[in-house]
């Protein structure tokens, strides 16, 4: 693989992984239409690691607070007031539980059906219909009025030495439903971020919480995908360290930029306008004008 090809694939992955236009759908399109060389499995894993790094960078504060609660504060509160108070009533504990609940359908369908769905729906025409489905979900969000609400990441609990709690923003029902939408996005041109943020907005989570929860649950999903792909790695997939560094750095930088951009678009209500792009590329893929 050339360095320029590595840069192109890394930027494509970093941009489309988070913007609601489907990374896997664009990679398949690039291969089918423009005869773009696909990277090796090792390179694919590297660029996915790069995009995962960008999520950790953007959500570092939220993730650190969740880790502290999961490893320390949650257990302190559970000893004092019981498991329900720590992991259901408490907003931080409830958010951790929500992430776990949302990950269940993704993990089940991803483990048992990933290869099947990717092969079954990888033709150019089927990709077009998938882009249209994503476009419809995005278009619906344009008719949802945003409302002020706490972030998906609540404040610390005063009962365990923090500041007063905020009201929990995400029910377990909503978390499971959003998790199903994330699982549906295993189909190549169905956007993960598009379907999960749209589902969260439709369920009434509000813009900030919808964005945050969508990407908090993306972490176990991406990690799971990396583990599944890692099983198929072979020793014959070596490439130059320069190509590897370009893939990792470019995907991380592009992912970080796109996450910041998407956050602003979700909070401003412009998120749904990505439907125009999805409709356009979907119609083109079906009819090949």
C-alpha positions, 0 to 999 in steps of 0.5 A: 500500500502506498502512503497516499493510499494509506492517507486516503483510506485513513481520512475516509475512515476517520470522517465517515466513522462519526459523521452520519454517512456510514464508513463501511458503506463508503469503503465498499463504494470506493472499492466497487466504483473507483477500484480503490485498493482496500487496506490489509486487515492489520491496517483496518484495525489500526485506523479503527484504533485511531478513530477510537482514540479520538473518542477517548480524547473528546470524551475523556472527562466523562469517561474518567468520571464513569470509571471512578464511579464504576470502580469506587463511588458506586460501590461506596454508595451500594454499601450505604444504600443498596444496589438499586440506589447505586446502579439504578436511581443514581444517574451515573450508575444508571448511565453505566447500566444503560451503556451495558444494556445498549451494548447487549443487542450490538454484541449479540448481532455483531458476533453472530451476524456480522459476516452474514449481513456484510456479505448479503447487503454489499451490492451497489444497489442494496447500498443505495437503499441503505443510504436512503434508510439512513437519510430517512432517519436523519430527515425525521430529526429535522422535525424534532424540536430540541429541548434543554436537558442535562447531559448524558453524563450527570454530575457527581452525587453529594451522598458520596462526596460530590456535588448534587445529582442531576436528573437521569436523562436515559431510561433503560428502555431508551438505552436498549432501543438505541442499542438495537439501532446500533446493531442494525448499523452492522449493515454496511451503509446504515450509519451507526451514529446516524441511527443511534442519535436519531433514535435518541432524539426521537425518544426525547433524550435531547440533543446533548444527551443524544450525542454523548450517549451515542458515542459512549456506547460506540466505545464497546462496539468499536472494541468488540469489532476490533476483537472480532477482526483481530481473530483473522489477522495473519503474519503475512499482512506486514506493511511499512511503519510509515504507512501504519503511522499515517493510518493511525494518526490521520484517522485519529485526527480526522475523527477528532475534527469530525466529532467536534463538528458533529457535536456542534451540528447536533446541538444546533439542530443541523444534524438532520441535514446530512440526509441530503447527502445520504439521499443523493448518494443513495439514489446515485448508487441505485440508478448509477446516473 
